[in-house]
Amino acid sequence: SALFLSATVPTIMEPPPALAQCAPWHRRATDREYPDTGIQWECEIRARVFFYALTLSIALHLLAILLAMSFCNALNETARDADVFRMFSRGKGHNATMKVENAFRLGMLLDFIAMF
């Protein structure tokens, strides 16, 4: 997750040139700087999908990292091996690892959506 997080944060800060060439969102198509361009729907949709997907991806990768850290802290604080077995036998430990895994997978999927 940290690898994907370290790649997506700079990408959000400096978007690819194809998205940077779009007309700014705060300007209207009738402005003098952008005459006869019309509404750039394709560019608008690509830019929004790109930024929304990467923003959600950053949030999910950060969630995966924080859940994994708290899960490791809980395991390190157990006094005996029996406590670790008890944590997993009730199903709550397994549910916590599945939450981390699902957050990571969904974050990766959103990264791939943003690339295309």
C-alpha positions, 0 to 999 in steps of 0.5 A, spaced: 500 500 500 505 504 501 508 503 494 501 505 491 500 511 496 507 514 494 506 513 487 498 516 487 500 522 491 505 526 486 500 524 480 494 527 483 499 533 485 501 534 478 496 531 473 498 528 466 499 533 460 493 530 457 489 532 463 493 539 464 491 541 457 483 541 458 480 547 459 480 549 466 473 547 470 472 554 473 472 557 466 466 557 461 466 555 454 464 562 452 470 565 455 475 569 450 481 564 451 477 558 449 473 560 443 469 555 439 472 549 443 465 548 445 464 543 452 469 538 452 465 533 455 470 527 454 476 531 457 471 533 463 469 526 464 476 523 463 479 528 468 473 527 473 474 519 473 482 520 474 481 525 480 476 521 483 479 514 482 486 516 485 483 520 491 479 514 493 485 510 492 489 514 496 484 514 502 483 506 501 491 505 501 491 509 507 486 505 510 489 499 509 496 501 512 492 504 518 488 497 519 494 493 518 498 497 523 493 497 528 492 489 527 499 488 528 499 492 535 493 488 537 497 482 536 504 484 539 500 486 545 498 479 546 501 475 552 501 468 550 500 464 543 493 462 546 491 469 546 492 469 538 489 463 537 483 465 541 483 472 537 482 468 530 478 462 533 472 467 534 473 470 527 474 477 529 481 477 527 480 474 520 475 479 519 480 484 520 485 481 515 479 481 510 478 488 511 485 490 510 485 485 504 479 488 501 481 495 502 488 494 498 484 490 492 479 496 491 485 501 492 489 497 486 482 497 482 481 504 483 489 506 481 488 501 474 481 505 473 485 512 473 490 509 469 485 508 463 
